[in-house]
Amino acid sequence: MTVVVRWPGSALPPATAESWRADVLARLRGGARLVTLFGRRLGDQVLLTAVLQHPDGALHVARALALADTGYRALTAEHAAAHCFERELVEQTGLPLTDHPWPKPLRYQDRDQAAMADHPFWQLQGKEVHEVAVGPIHAGVIEPGSFRFSCLGEQVHHLEIQLGYQHRGVEARLLAGDPRRHTPLVETIAGDTSVAHAWAFGAALEALADVAVPAAAVAARGVALELERIAMHLAGLSGLATDIAFLQGASSWGRLRTTAINTSMRLCGSRFGRGAVRPGGVRMALTAELRAEVAANLRLLQHDCAHVDDLFFGARSATHRLRGIGTLRPDVAAEIGVVGMAARASGLALDARTAAGGIWHEVPIASVVHADGDCLARARIRADEIRASLAWLSQVLERHPEWPAPPPPLPSLAPGQFVVAIVEGWRGEVVHCLETDERGRLTHAKVQDPSLRNWLGLAVAMRGNEISDFPICNKSFDLSYCGHDL
């Protein structure tokens, strides 16, 4: 299951902004990790919420009321991982923050989009320095984003990434209408992470509705989630192989991705896992015939992936091109708050599946960590996680050969509650925070895709590399534009 914690709103009395800031910083200095931070405008005040995770895995929520015209002193200068949250906070609530070292718009939401043309990119001075501007319109089907490289010769000294060109207002849309009917919308937050977002949102609703999901349905969700992980890791490996002209990997990993997504389609009717997860359970069938077909597909993936992995990671031309490129040191990754496979490739053991109960406790999954932090480490993480997921899937399908019927509609949501749900998607932790008012209606929804936190990791990893290294660095992180531009 996911990591889900629910608190009565009355159990979270807001503090002052000053005491809240001191409490958050004290917990961070004590080893806690900032999961998310956001605010909600309440007249002439802003309700601040910070969710932290302590080293033992326990979640803590700290809340405060800040005056909308005075704000508070930013956390970012002392804790760099807060930078994206506080920039978003200013943009969404208008709360002024003092001493923020990078006070730039994150998404330009609710503002004239033409203002993005005047975004204040950082500039490196010097006669021999030149800038390379890429985007916001790219070739092919890449989504819009602006990348500004400050270079000396071919070496990149600084990369600034500006996104927000397709902001959709997802969080506001989740407050309109009945949230129990919004899973199809949630599945499109980041189309390659449909299962993880649907599970996190569904788990938050289930906690608010006091509904327990059957163990077999949780296992089925785990199957859908790991198939999504396998498919996207195969797509990423294929892309990396393409970028370095290793055609055997490009074609073979791409072919195997088709096997993975077609397996998802056979289980739920969608290659991207849409429709698989619904509040209260799943909408997936598993007949004896289909179970045999899935098992055959898993055996095919295990056999062929092992062969292609040996070809790719045994080729000096491939490993030499990736080794030492785009290195993100463990201390830097921790400082800026990188999550998911990018964090694990930099030596940080962050994996929500290891802290979760349910199916992850019943059938533990191997969480892989590499310490080098370069493009090769991020490629190896993908291959290793594919193997771990395939082994896990085989065990789960044996333990849970039958899945339950589609669930009935959820009952009404409990009033005055706040809930946090975390699911380890293939990029990293997907976070959904929901809060209800005194009538049980959603009064706030906070959605967080791991891409929000990891784009800075890509920018930092590019420093000191040649500009020609950007395609493989970019693909090694494999981040989502729309996951950032909620």
Secondary structure, DSSP 8 states (H G I E B T S, - for coil): --EEEEEEGGGS--EEHHHHHHHHHHHHHTT-EEEEEEEEEETTEEEEEEEEE-TTS-EEEEEEEEETTT-EE-STTT-GGGHHHHHHHHHHH---EES-S----SS-TTS-GGGGGG--------TTEEEEEE-SS-STT----EEEEEEETTEEEEEEEE--TT---HHHHHTSS-GGG-HHHHTTSSGGGHHHHHHHHHHHHHHHHT----HHHHHHHHHHHHHHHHHHHHHHHHHHHHHTT-HHHHHHHHHHHHHHHHHHHHHHS-TT-TTSEETTEE-----HHHHHHHHHHHHHHHHHHHHHHHHHHT-HHHHHHHTTSS---HHHHHHHT--HHHHHTTT----HHHH--THHHHS-------SS-SHHHHHHHHHHHHHHHHHHHHHHHHH---------------SSEEEEEEEE-SSSEEEEEEEE-TTS-EEEEEEE-THHHHHHHHHHHTTTSBGGGHHHHHHHH---HHHH--
